Amino acid sequence: MPTFVLASASPARLTTLRNAGLDPQVIVSGVDESQVVGVPPAELALRLAELKCAAVAARDDVPADGLVLGCDSVLELDGEALGKPHDPDEAVRRWQAMRGRSGVLHTGHCLRDAAGGRQAAATASTVVHFADVTDEEITAYVATGEPLHVAGAFTVDGLGGGFVTGIEGDHHNVVGVSLPLLRGLVRELGHRWTDLWAR
């Protein structure tokens, strides 16, 4: 059974994978996300996922049998890629622009087999519908600090869940990792999804 390695500091991704039966070893990539500019949102998510995966796969402390997963998420609104807001004021402006509207959450996935050096990558995209929240709700939400740490300034599995009226696509993708897409990448590299389940 290969050792599954998550190249991400995201607690939501880790929880999602654990709930799906995996027990990842976490190694944070440390990639500077600002190095990729001028590409469409879906491509940006994929490129950043590939960079994170490559950075961790190249490290000496990765197990020889490691399957390394890099992920990155961005919210597309009006053709613009929105990652984590830089400060509370930006988070407030984001929510004022998003409320009552819909965006597309893109999550890039890159999986590399450390033993064979093979790699598979793809992006999952999910439409997210936002509630028409009030200024008071936006202020209160931003004050919790939660939207400052996540792509698009919202969560569907936390305090922001009450502000998401619906999604079209994979729910787990909005949390940060698409399990059906990941299963496909695992199979593409010649492994069985069920072999990754912790026993």
TAQUIUR-V103419 format. One record per helix or strand of 2 or more residues. SS is the DSSP state (H for helix, E for strand). FROM is the first residue (numbers start at 1). TO is the last residue. Records with the same first field share a line. If there is no record, write none. Layout:
BEGIN
SS = FROM-TO  FROM-TO
END
This chain:
BEGIN
E = 3-6  25-26  66-77  80-82  102-113  119-130  164-168
H = 11-19  33-35  41-57  88-98  135-143  146-149  151-153  159-163  171-175  179-188  193-196
END
